């Protein structure tokens, strides 16, 4: 009989403890502070102003420059070969989260701190994606000492026992005018893990509504 009473008391104690913990968890969840808007958030109207200004001051110049035939004559907007300027790029949200997790993993393995994510403007070859403008991303790390520092794009060298961060400027040379191909200068290029990301679908301005959307 005493044993049964002890077991009953023990069960009641466990149930009370679990109930208390669950209650505390609920309270903690309910009392958690919402995330404040980060400092880089801008008003919708300012975003529209930036986008609209770009459309007015840059898009027409770009399209005028790129829509020229082999004889130097302008290509009409009604021509099927007319190329609209890129006005935005969409990065898949899941891909972006995976990319951020990947570069953080690689930087951590190389004992390197990421100080920023740099966005570069680029252009495809004329034979790829209509030679359109694009963008690509690369993490940056702090470089320099003695008060003179800068953020520099980096990749990961995995040729040694431990991965290490290397500056991307040491992994390539500027494409030559004859071959238009990057001739990589590092013999260990096969062991370099790039952290650059591209392949974001481009988006020309909507025909009837060129505003930010």
N, C-alpha and C positions, 0 to 999 in steps of 0.2 A: 504493500500500500504506500509506504514511504517512497519507494522507488518510483511508483506512478506519479506521485505528487511532485517529486523532484523533476521528472521528465516533463511534466506539464508546465512547471515553472520555467524550465529551461527553454521550452518551445515558445512560451509567452515572451520571454526575455529577448529571444532571437527575432521574433516578429516585431517587437517594439523597437529594436535596434534598426532593423531594415526599414521600418516605417519612418523612423527619425532621419536616417540617411537619405531616403527618397524625398522627404520633406525638405531637407537642407539643399539637395540638388535642385529641386524645383525652385526654391527661393533664390539660389545662386543664378539659375538661368533667367528667372524673371527680373532679377536686379542687375543683370549685366548691362553695361553701358553701351548704347548704340555707337557705331563708328562715325566719327565726325568727317565731313567732307575734307579730303586732303587739299593742300595748298595749291595744287595744280588744276583744280576744278575751275572752269570759267563759265560765266553765264551763257545761256543758249543764244542770246542776242549777240554777244561778242563772237561766238563761234560762227554764227551766220555772217557777221561782218567780215571776219577773216576769210571765210569761204567765198563770199560774194566778191570781195576785193581781188582775190586770186583769179576768179573767173573773168573779171573785167580787165585786169592789168596784165595777166600772164597767159591765159589760155589762147587768146587770139594770136598772140605773138608766137607761141609754140606751134600752133597749127599752121600758121603762115610759113614758118621755117621748115617744117617737116613735110608739108604737102606740096612737093615740087617734083616734077618728073625728071627723067634723065637729061632732057634738054634744058632744064632750068625753068620750065614754064609752070605756073601755079596750077594745082589740081583743084577742080571745082568741088564744092561741098556736095553736089549732086552725084559726083563720080563715086562708083562703088569702091574705089581704092582709097578714097579720102579717109584719113585716120584722125579720130578725135583725140584730143589731149587727155591724159589720165588726170582725173581730179580727186580720186580717192582710191584707197585699197582696203580690202576687208581681210582681217586676220581671224581665222576660225578660233573661237574662244577656248575650246578644248586644246587645240594645237598650241595656243599661246601659253596656257597653264602648263602643259607638258614641256614646252620649250623653257619656261622659267625654271621649272623643277630640274630640268636637265642641266642647264648652265650653272645653277646653284650647286648641283651634285659635282660637276666637273671642277668648278672653282674650289669647292671644299676639299676634294681629293688632291688638288694641287696646292692646298694651303694658301689660297688667294681670295681676297675680298673683292666682290663686285661693287663698284662705286656708282655704276649707272648703266643704262641701256641706250646705246647710240643708234639713231635712225639715219641711214645713209640714203641719198637719192641715187638712182642708177638708171641704165638704159639697156634693154635687150639688144642683141645683135639684130641687124636689119632682117635677117632670115628667121628670127624667132619672135613670136607674138607681135608681129607687125613692127618690130623695133620700138615698141612702146616704152615709156618711162615706167620705172618701178621703184621700190624701196627695199632695203634689207636692213637687218638689225644685227648688232654685235655688242656683247657686254664690254665694258671698259673697266680698267683698274687704275689705281693711283700710281704714278710714275714720277721719280725725282726725289730730291732731298734738299735739306737746307732752306726750306721755305719756297723753293722753286719747284712746283709740282704741276702735273697735268694728268688728265684722264686719257688713257691710251687703250685702244682696242687690242684684245689678246685672244690667242688660241691656246690649246693644251698640247704640249709635247709629251708623248708617251713612250719615247725611245729608251729612257733610263729605268732604273728600279722604281723610282717614284715619279708620278706625273708632275710637270712644272708648267707654269704659265709662260708663254713666249709672245712677244709682240707680233701682230700680224704683219707689220712692215718687214719683218725678218723672214717671212714665209713665202714671199713672192717678189716679183719685180713688175713694174708697170708694163702692160702689153706693148710690144714693139709695133711700129707703124707698118712694118712689112707683113708680119704674121698675124697681128691682132690677137695673139694668144699669150696668156701669162706663162712665162717660163719660170717655173719654181726653182729657187736657188738653193734650197736646203736638201741635201742628200737624204735626210731622214723624213722627207715630206710624207711618206706613207704612214708615218707614226704620228702625224699632226692631226689632232681632232679639232676640226673647225667648229666654231660656235656661232657662225653667221647663219642667219635665217632669211629665206625669201619665199617664193611661190605663193604670194598673196594675190587673189584675183583682183584685177584692176577694174575701175568703174569710170567710164567717160561721163560727162554731164548728161542728165536726162534731156531729151530733145525739147520738151515743152516746159520743163521746170528746172532751171539751172541752179536752184537754190540749195542750201545745205539741208540734207535729209538722209 
